[in-house]
């Protein structure tokens, strides 16, 4: 069973390793939790933020629980880096 899926839009290079994401997922959510992680552009995160949170701005991270044992996290690395500095 795959418990971690990582997706990136073309041209997006995540700065977080798959090993780190898998270890963090297992430590926080457990080995049985299925997590999808997506790395997207500013335009895409803005679109998602508007659709799901009704906020017309970009954000760094969005998370979506899909069921008690699965979920998705969406990162916009440009916004993550801006927030971190």
C-alpha positions as CSV (number, residue, x, y, z in Angstrom):
1,X,0.0,0.0,0.0
2,X,1.3,3.4,-0.9
3,X,0.9,5.8,2.0
4,X,2.6,8.8,0.5
5,X,2.2,10.3,-2.9
6,X,4.1,13.4,-4.1
7,X,3.1,15.4,-7.1
8,X,4.6,18.5,-8.7
9,X,3.4,20.7,-11.5
10,X,5.9,21.1,-14.4
11,X,8.6,23.6,-13.5
12,X,8.1,23.2,-9.8
13,X,11.1,21.7,-7.9
14,X,10.2,20.9,-4.3
15,X,12.9,21.6,-1.7
16,X,11.6,18.9,0.6
17,X,12.8,15.3,0.2
18,X,10.3,12.4,-0.2
19,X,12.2,10.7,2.7
20,X,11.6,13.6,5.0
21,X,7.9,13.8,4.1
22,X,7.4,10.1,4.6
23,X,9.1,10.1,8.0
24,X,7.2,13.2,9.2
25,X,3.9,11.7,7.9
26,X,4.5,8.5,9.8
27,X,5.6,10.3,13.0
28,X,2.6,12.7,13.0
29,X,-0.2,10.8,11.3
30,X,0.9,7.1,11.5
31,X,1.9,4.6,9.0
32,X,-1.7,3.7,8.1
33,X,-2.5,7.3,7.0
34,X,-2.5,7.9,3.2
35,X,-1.1,11.4,2.4
36,X,-0.8,13.1,-0.9
37,X,1.5,16.1,-1.2
38,X,1.3,18.5,-4.1
39,X,3.7,21.3,-5.0
40,X,2.0,24.0,-7.1
41,X,2.5,27.5,-8.6
42,X,1.3,30.8,-7.0
43,X,-1.5,30.9,-9.5
44,X,-2.7,27.4,-8.7
45,X,-2.6,27.9,-4.9
46,X,-4.4,31.2,-5.3
47,X,-7.1,29.4,-7.3
48,X,-7.4,26.7,-4.6
49,X,-7.5,29.2,-1.8
50,X,-10.3,31.1,-3.5
51,X,-12.3,28.0,-4.2
52,X,-12.0,26.3,-0.8
53,X,-11.4,29.2,1.6
54,X,-13.1,32.1,-0.3
55,X,-9.9,34.1,0.0
56,X,-8.6,35.8,-3.2
57,X,-4.9,35.6,-2.3
58,X,-2.1,33.1,-2.5
59,X,-1.1,31.2,0.6
60,X,1.9,29.0,1.5
61,X,0.1,25.7,2.5
62,X,-3.4,24.3,2.3
63,X,-4.4,21.0,3.9
64,X,-7.5,18.9,3.1
65,X,-8.6,16.0,5.3
66,X,-10.3,13.5,2.9
67,X,-11.3,10.9,5.4
68,X,-10.2,9.8,8.9
69,X,-7.3,7.9,7.3
70,X,-6.3,10.1,4.3
71,X,-5.6,13.7,3.3
72,X,-3.8,16.0,1.1
73,X,-1.3,18.9,1.6
74,X,-0.6,21.5,-1.1
75,X,2.5,23.6,-0.9
76,X,3.4,26.7,-2.9
77,X,7.2,26.8,-2.4
78,X,7.4,30.5,-3.5
79,X,5.0,31.4,-0.7
80,X,6.6,29.1,1.8
81,X,10.0,30.7,1.2
82,X,8.5,34.2,1.4
83,X,6.8,33.3,4.7
84,X,10.0,31.9,6.1
85,X,12.1,35.0,5.4
